[in-house]
Amino acid sequence: MEHDPLATSQLTDQDRRLLDRLIAGDEAAAAEIDQRFGQELRLFCRRMLGDAAGAEDIVQDVFCTCCKVGPESLPTRSVRAWLYQIARRRCIDVRRRQNRTGGDAAAAVRRVQPGFDNAIDPLTTPAGKALKRDRAAKLLALLDDLDDDLRTVVVMRYFQNLPRDEIAEAVGLTLAGTKARLSKAMDLLRDKLTQLDDSGT
């Protein structure tokens, strides 16, 4: 029988009280949620969109949405996964709108941040650093080519370092389904990156 990650990630009493305060309009509760999760959500949204201003807008929208939900809509499990679930939906909506209107071709390049290229290749010479930046930009461009479901799990796992069970909860999959989706995404990225490297582009 498959392990259900949703059964293990229960909402703590402290988080339940925090959410109750939030829907009651307590501004300190909203500030606490922003302090605990705001930065990582902004980074997640930026990595999904390639746009810091757009990411900030989405995170603000996520927090506004949280303040407006009724008690029946509050999570029964992880607050973090619930926030990621809302942010993920908003990012996908924005990306779909961008795709319909032509999008922003430079978005992947803007997402290359200091430190990410170290995860690709540990070269430290100036030429090596340039190669790493180029390879990181290619990888992020390839990430943009993945469908929203595959891109989301890759960003959550490898950019946000979320545990697989929280990813499963945020995207509504079982743990096995999440692992399969991650594996498929990584296989696609690896194949496409190898093709790019072989073609010299």
VOGU-3710 file (C-alpha; in Angstrom, 3 decimals, decimal comma):
1> mehdplatsq> 0,000/0,000/0,000  1,303/3,430/-0,945  2,216/5,913/1,801  -0,050/8,961/1,806  1,988/12,071/2,691  -1,181/13,981/3,439  -1,841/11,760/6,428  1,416/12,674/8,182  1,571/16,437/7,858  -0,974/17,600/10,429
11> ltdqdrrlld> -1,621/21,223/11,305  -0,115/22,125/14,672  -2,183/23,810/17,377  0,077/26,861/17,081  -0,562/27,108/13,337  -4,309/26,580/13,843  -4,394/29,505/16,306  -2,351/31,598/13,875  -4,811/30,897/11,053  -7,782/31,616/13,304
21> rliagdeaaa> -6,229/34,992/14,167  -5,556/35,631/10,482  -9,153/35,143/9,368  -10,299/37,242/12,334  -8,364/40,139/10,799  -5,386/40,179/13,170  -2,651/42,119/11,344  0,016/40,630/13,613  -0,966/37,162/12,358  -0,565/38,304/8,747
31> aeidqrfgqe> 2,838/39,773/9,607  3,867/36,510/11,281  2,881/34,470/8,229  4,793/36,887/6,013  7,824/36,635/8,298  7,746/32,832/8,333  6,957/32,161/4,692  7,115/35,395/2,699  10,733/35,284/1,587  10,645/31,683/0,406
41> lrlfcrrmlg> 7,346/32,274/-1,419  8,809/35,342/-3,153  11,805/33,304/-4,240  9,580/30,457/-5,447  7,399/32,835/-7,464  10,415/34,611/-8,898  11,869/31,299/-9,999  8,572/30,283/-11,540  8,079/33,609/-13,342  11,530/35,137/-13,790
51> daagaedivq> 10,170/38,459/-12,606  10,744/39,936/-9,137  7,916/42,472/-9,413  5,490/39,826/-10,644  6,579/37,526/-7,831  5,944/40,239/-5,250  2,475/40,843/-6,710  1,647/37,156/-6,492  2,846/36,825/-2,908  0,776/39,846/-1,896
61> dvfctcckvg> -2,196/38,259/-3,655  -1,554/34,984/-1,811  -1,555/36,757/1,552  -4,704/38,727/0,653  -6,389/35,483/-0,363  -5,395/33,902/2,953  -6,921/36,791/4,882  -10,226/36,424/3,027  -10,802/32,683/3,324  -13,445/31,312/5,597
71> peslptrsvr> -12,820/28,722/8,288  -13,982/25,947/5,942  -11,190/26,813/3,483  -8,327/26,752/5,981  -5,801/23,962/5,606  -6,066/20,944/7,857  -2,396/20,162/7,323  0,725/22,183/6,517  0,356/25,971/6,318  3,490/26,073/4,185
81> awlyqiarrr> 2,106/23,589/1,647  -1,205/25,502/1,563  0,607/28,770/0,786  2,694/27,077/-1,913  -0,467/25,587/-3,392  -2,044/29,034/-3,723  1,187/30,594/-5,049  1,645/27,761/-7,547  -1,839/28,310/-8,977  -1,230/32,054/-9,308
91> cidvrrrqnr> 2,148/31,485/-11,015  0,623/29,030/-13,469  -2,149/31,512/-14,283  0,405/34,274/-14,936  2,599/31,989/-17,064  -0,380/30,915/-19,153  -1,327/34,549/-19,702  2,273/35,310/-20,715  2,274/32,391/-23,146  -0,924/33,653/-24,778
101> tggdaaaavr> 0,500/37,164/-25,139  4,009/36,212/-26,218  5,647/36,139/-22,774  9,006/37,473/-21,723  11,882/35,725/-23,516  14,503/37,097/-21,130  12,818/35,716/-18,013  14,981/32,599/-17,749  18,182/34,604/-18,000  17,059/36,953/-15,209
111> rvqpgfdnai> 16,491/33,967/-12,929  20,165/33,005/-12,952  21,241/34,037/-9,492  24,552/33,903/-7,661  24,979/30,468/-6,197  22,759/28,556/-8,586  25,552/28,056/-11,077  27,609/26,362/-8,333  25,065/23,573/-8,269  25,739/22,880/-11,938
121> dplttpagka> 29,534/22,871/-12,112  32,123/23,752/-9,450  34,574/25,446/-11,858  35,998/28,616/-10,347  38,115/30,212/-13,083  36,679/33,248/-14,911  36,156/31,122/-18,016  34,606/28,398/-15,872  32,280/30,898/-14,235  31,177/32,184/-17,639
131> lkrdraakll> 30,548/28,599/-18,727  28,512/27,935/-15,573  26,383/31,049/-16,119  25,769/30,037/-19,726  24,883/26,490/-18,704  22,608/27,763/-15,911  20,827/30,077/-18,356  20,345/27,148/-20,749  19,031/24,952/-17,970  16,578/27,613/-16,826
141> allddldddl> 15,420/28,182/-20,401  14,823/24,429/-20,676  12,960/24,546/-17,382  10,659/27,141/-18,943  9,903/24,647/-21,725  8,560/22,072/-19,266  4,840/22,002/-18,687  3,619/23,755/-15,549  3,212/20,584/-13,489  6,753/19,356/-14,167
151> rtvvvmryfq> 8,330/22,797/-13,736  6,553/23,316/-10,414  7,903/20,159/-8,781  11,447/20,870/-10,022  11,388/24,425/-8,661  9,898/23,315/-5,347  12,398/20,478/-4,889  15,663/21,764/-6,331  15,333/25,524/-5,969  13,217/25,769/-2,807
161> nlprdeiaea> 14,550/22,564/-1,192  11,075/21,518/-0,086  10,704/17,959/1,172  8,886/15,644/-1,200  5,951/15,164/1,180  5,284/18,926/1,285  5,543/19,084/-2,499  3,040/16,233/-2,722  0,656/18,112/-0,461  1,093/21,403/-2,326
171> vgltlagtka> 0,450/19,889/-5,762  -2,166/17,358/-4,658  -0,269/14,158/-5,450  0,776/11,104/-3,513  4,422/10,799/-2,569  4,926/8,184/-5,312  3,270/10,476/-7,854  5,524/13,335/-6,823  8,640/11,187/-7,140  7,523/10,004/-10,575
181> rlskamdllr> 6,862/13,567/-11,731  10,272/14,711/-10,461  11,981/11,799/-12,178  10,233/12,509/-15,475  11,111/16,213/-15,294  14,760/15,551/-14,485  15,038/12,983/-17,287  13,616/15,503/-19,762  15,923/18,276/-18,557  18,962/15,996/-18,645
191> dkltqlddsg> 18,158/14,824/-22,192  17,549/18,347/-23,481  20,685/19,720/-21,814  22,747/16,887/-23,306  21,300/17,665/-26,746  22,212/21,336/-26,338  25,726/20,472/-25,182  26,181/18,060/-28,094  24,973/20,638/-30,607  27,317/23,297/-29,206
201> t> 24,557/25,889/-28,723
//
